[in-house]
Amino acid sequence: MNPFAAERITPLNRFPINPDADFVLYWMIAFRRAKWNFSLQRAVDWACELGKPLLIFEALSCDYPWASERLHSFILEGMKNNGSDFESAPVSYFPFVEKTRGQGKGLIRELAARSCVVITDDYPCFFLPQMIRAIGKTVPVAMEAIDSNGLLPLPVADRVFSTAYSFRRYLQHQLPVFLSRFPKENPLRGVTLPKLQEFPAEIAKKWPRADTIINNLPDSLRRLPVDHKVAPVETRGGAQSAGKKLSDFLDANLHRYHVDCNHPDKNATSRLSPYLHFGHLSVHEVFSKLCKVERWSIEDLSDRASGKREGWWGMSPGAEAFLDQLVTWRELGFNMCSKRDDYDRFESLPDWAVATLGDHQSDARPHLYSPQQFESAKTHDPLWNAAQRQLLRQGYIHNYLRMLWGKKILEWTGSPREALNIMIDLNNKYALDGRGPNSYTGIFWVVGRYDRPFGPKREIFGSLRYMSSESTLKKLKTAEYMRCFHQD
Ligand SMILES: Cc1cc2nc3c(=O)[nH]c(=O)nc-3n(C[C@H](O)[C@H](O)[C@H](O)COP(=O)(O)OP(=O)(O)OC[C@H]3O[C@@H](n4cnc5c(N)ncnc54)[C@H](O)[C@@H]3O)c2cc1C
């Protein structure tokens, strides 16, 4: 078997492999793509070793939290893309979409009962960790969860990092080994596997393939029991769109990322977060393609692991700044979610933040808004409203404004816990990239996670970092942004 990295494999039970069963099953739940995917690679390896067909099962339920036309349509576009990517490959692809709540119940167990081994994705957030742990206990064969989340395998770090600086320093020590253990770009290239002769008829009858739904977007969405008020956005899902976004970014924006990324009018960031979130794009692919553009090789790494933001990679300033977001900040949140079940709770905040928020709990708020007023962008602040309108319309808020958006929700609600609930709900309901580790990194950063105390103390914020719309408007280029999102 391929020695890609034993630390990326987590057994979910102690059952044996069943070499006499019908196929190897890959249950794709987070890394929804055909390339640069350790889970798929592991499943292919098993199928080759056992000489069995490989069945790839990608499912979409309709009762996950915040299920909506917006999220469904993005995922379904990805499934369509996967269908065509797997068409000419020596595998069988089985897309399933629930038409009614609970329709998919029992399906994974039926498939597992016919499997030699079940491979799935090890994603540390949302309902997925609990779901796979529970399924692992009930299937009758070996089941493995594979980590394809980041450049650093999640189990490698033995602690939770409380600052980006300490995590960056740790990465600078640990990453070099893993930079040469990437997934194969195309794990199916050159592979010969027996084809599944016949898909089990009783399964196909009870749980029919989702081709009609997938091929009739967006009309088919209307008949699914999801939130129809959160409409699809212009951004299209799927690995193909992700690849186009990535090459556009590398061609046009990478070189100016460090200068322009904070200015909403400059559109300098990658807009890759929805694709990374739904697994339509792998961070390994992004890194590999960026290295090509930079003509970078591992010898260019600095041997000084100082934790500094610039200089360690030995790349251009734009690439170094981008990698600090893509690797340091992104994987910092994955580290937290993989190690602490309370990553989405107020109690997980650092002591100093809990204390200072407690000291200012009863401070008078200059404005108080209800969740509905926030949701409908009806505050007194035009910049905040513009950011919220971007979220409603595009499923996204510009990075810098997302921080301001959160800080103002904290300032204009009755308590930090209420502010957290509102941020989590709005972010996860409307943002394509919501419901993941980065969501909780960003939202909890607003209330002190990964940050430090600042002086002098202020009303409501205490020693938390403060941000204001006035200074943001002065500091950043926002005229075009304000024009674009100034009204509903
Ligand atoms: C209140 C709040 C909520 C947020 N919610 C989310 C969310 O739900 N999902 C999400 O992906 N990001 C979230 N972020 C982080 C950040 O705003 C987005 O990742 C970024 O704006 C995505 O745009 P981009 O792809 O153009 O980023 P780029 O600037 O091009 O960065 C490249 C990638 O790096 C990662 N990244 C960038 N900034 C951060 C960051 N601060 N923390 C962690 N990873 C980062 C993302 O995966 C991003 O796609 C949130 C930040 C705040 C302050």
The ligand as a Tripos MOL2 file, in Angstrom:
@<TRIPOS>MOLECULE
LIG
   53    58     1     0     0
SMALL
NO_CHARGES

@<TRIPOS>ATOM
      1 C1        -16.4280   36.8020   11.8810 C.3       1 LIG1
      2 C2        -15.6620   35.9840   10.8840 C.ar      1 LIG1
      3 C3        -16.2440   34.8590   10.3180 C.ar      1 LIG1
      4 C4        -15.5310   34.0830    9.4040 C.ar      1 LIG1
      5 N1        -16.1450   32.9770    8.8810 N.ar      1 LIG1
      6 C5        -15.4730   32.2170    7.9850 C.ar      1 LIG1
      7 C6        -16.0830   31.0710    7.4230 C.ar      1 LIG1
      8 O1        -17.2240   30.7320    7.7520 O.2       1 LIG1
      9 N2        -15.3730   30.3310    6.5380 N.ar      1 LIG1
     10 C7        -14.1110   30.6880    6.1410 C.ar      1 LIG1
     11 O2        -13.5080   29.9960    5.3100 O.2       1 LIG1
     12 N3        -13.5070   31.7550    6.6740 N.ar      1 LIG1
     13 C8        -14.1430   32.5390    7.5690 C.ar      1 LIG1
     14 N4        -13.5310   33.6380    8.0880 N.ar      1 LIG1
     15 C9        -12.1230   33.9120    7.7350 C.3       1 LIG1
     16 C10       -11.8970   34.7670    6.4710 C.3       1 LIG1
     17 O3        -12.6770   35.9080    6.5200 O.3       1 LIG1
     18 C11       -12.2030   33.9980    5.1960 C.3       1 LIG1
     19 O4        -11.5170   32.7640    5.2010 O.3       1 LIG1
     20 C12       -11.7610   34.7330    3.9280 C.3       1 LIG1
     21 O5        -12.3480   35.9960    3.8920 O.3       1 LIG1
     22 C13       -12.1730   33.9330    2.7110 C.3       1 LIG1
     23 O6        -11.9670   34.6690    1.5440 O.3       1 LIG1
     24 P1        -10.8710   34.2380    0.4810 P.3       1 LIG1
     25 O7        -11.0450   32.8190    0.1140 O.co2     1 LIG1
     26 O8        -10.8870   35.2350   -0.6080 O.co2     1 LIG1
     27 O9         -9.5540   34.3740    1.3640 O.3       1 LIG1
     28 P2         -8.0280   34.5740    0.9890 P.3       1 LIG1
     29 O10        -7.6010   35.8490    1.6050 O.co2     1 LIG1
     30 O11        -7.7880   34.4020   -0.4520 O.co2     1 LIG1
     31 O12        -7.3110   33.4140    1.8180 O.3       1 LIG1
     32 C14        -7.0950   32.0960    1.2880 C.3       1 LIG1
     33 C15        -7.7050   31.0640    2.2130 C.3       1 LIG1
     34 O13        -7.0880   31.1320    3.4890 O.3       1 LIG1
     35 C16        -8.0450   30.8290    4.5050 C.3       1 LIG1
     36 N5         -8.2030   32.0010    5.3620 N.ar      1 LIG1
     37 C17        -8.1230   33.3050    5.0200 C.ar      1 LIG1
     38 N6         -8.2940   34.0890    6.1050 N.ar      1 LIG1
     39 C18        -8.5150   33.2670    7.1440 C.ar      1 LIG1
     40 C19        -8.7660   33.4690    8.5270 C.ar      1 LIG1
     41 N7         -8.8070   34.6950    9.0570 N.pl3     1 LIG1
     42 N8         -8.9540   32.4020    9.3140 N.ar      1 LIG1
     43 C20        -8.8970   31.1450    8.8120 C.ar      1 LIG1
     44 N9         -8.6430   30.8910    7.5020 N.ar      1 LIG1
     45 C21        -8.4610   31.9310    6.6820 C.ar      1 LIG1
     46 C22        -9.3590   30.5380    3.7880 C.3       1 LIG1
     47 O14        -9.4800   29.1490    3.6030 O.3       1 LIG1
     48 C23        -9.1860   31.2690    2.4800 C.3       1 LIG1
     49 O15        -9.9810   30.7490    1.4390 O.3       1 LIG1
     50 C24       -14.2130   34.4350    9.0390 C.ar      1 LIG1
     51 C25       -13.6310   35.5640    9.6100 C.ar      1 LIG1
     52 C26       -14.3450   36.3330   10.5200 C.ar      1 LIG1
     53 C27       -13.6770   37.5200   11.1370 C.3       1 LIG1
@<TRIPOS>BOND
     1     1     2 1
     2     2     3 ar
     3     2    52 ar
     4     3     4 ar
     5     4     5 ar
     6     4    50 ar
     7     5     6 ar
     8     6     7 ar
     9     6    13 1
    10     7     8 2
    11     7     9 ar
    12     9    10 ar
    13    10    11 2
    14    10    12 ar
    15    12    13 ar
    16    13    14 ar
    17    14    15 1
    18    14    50 ar
    19    15    16 1
    20    16    17 1
    21    16    18 1
    22    18    19 1
    23    18    20 1
    24    20    21 1
    25    20    22 1
    26    22    23 1
    27    23    24 1
    28    24    25 2
    29    24    26 1
    30    24    27 1
    31    27    28 1
    32    28    29 2
    33    28    30 1
    34    28    31 1
    35    31    32 1
    36    32    33 1
    37    33    34 1
    38    33    48 1
    39    34    35 1
    40    35    36 1
    41    35    46 1
    42    36    37 ar
    43    36    45 ar
    44    37    38 ar
    45    38    39 ar
    46    39    40 ar
    47    39    45 ar
    48    40    41 1
    49    40    42 ar
    50    42    43 ar
    51    43    44 ar
    52    44    45 ar
    53    46    47 1
    54    46    48 1
    55    48    49 1
    56    50    51 ar
    57    51    52 ar
    58    52    53 1
@<TRIPOS>SUBSTRUCTURE
     1 LIG1         1 GROUP 0 **** ****
